[in-house]
Amino acid sequence: MSLYVKQASIKSKARSEVIDDNRCVRWYIQREGLPVSFNLGVYDTAGNKVAAITQKLTFNSRFDITVNGARFATLNKVTTMLKPKYELEGVTWTLEGDFYMRNFKAYSQYGGLVMSQQTQWYTSGDTYIIDFSKPSEELYCLCVALAIDCADANSYDFRH
């Protein structure tokens, strides 16, 4: 199963759609809060807020991921000399891949590949494709991908 997210989704204050393989809207994303930080709300098609990605103001980029009112994980951007690296606290997932090109995978310590993301180029605005196998982890996978996108956008000081 796949989700499709436009690259500009997190940078815009307008509500953006996340669509599935059947071109049906699955989720809405909306940037919230102060203009000096990246905070996103994820909403279901009925308009209920089901998840939040909230930036913690620290030296390195840190984002709390809350799903259905409960803390799921914290994404930490690790400072390295050559390329960005991300770690998740609170879950057994590890992240690997080329984060500059938006091609990465998340692995569970217990169950193998959880999700993968790649960029679909040459569309009307670059689109991220998030693939996942367990429908029960769809929202979690989306939130991790959005948090990484927020951390990357934040590192370039892109604030509208």
C-alpha positions, 0 to 999 in steps of 0.5 A: 500500500502507498501514500502520496504526499506533495513536497510543498505540503508541510511548507504551506499553511493551506491544508494539503491532501495525502492520497492513496493508490486509488487516488482517494484522500486518506489524510489532510496535513495542515501546518499549525502554530507559530511561524518560527517552528514546524508543527503539523496536524494530521486530520482524517477525512472527517476533519478530526485531528488524529496526529501531530508533529511538534518541534521541540526547540533544541540545538538539533532538530527534534520532533515529537510525534503524537498519534491518537493523543499518545506519544508515539516517538521523538525524531532526532536529527543527528549532526554528522559531517557528510549527510543527515542522519535521523534516529527515533526514540520510543520505538524499535524502528531504525532509519537508513537511506539517502535523506537528501534525496528522500529515499529511505527505509524504516526497519523494525527490530522485530519485524523487518521492513516497516516502510520505505519512501522515495521521491517521484520526480517530474510530477507537478511538484515533487511527490513523496511515495510512502510504501508500507505493508501493515495497514495498522501502521499507515498513520505512524509511517506517514508521521515519521515521513512528515517529521523527517521532512519537517526536520530537513526543511527546518535545517534550511531555515525555510519558514513561511 
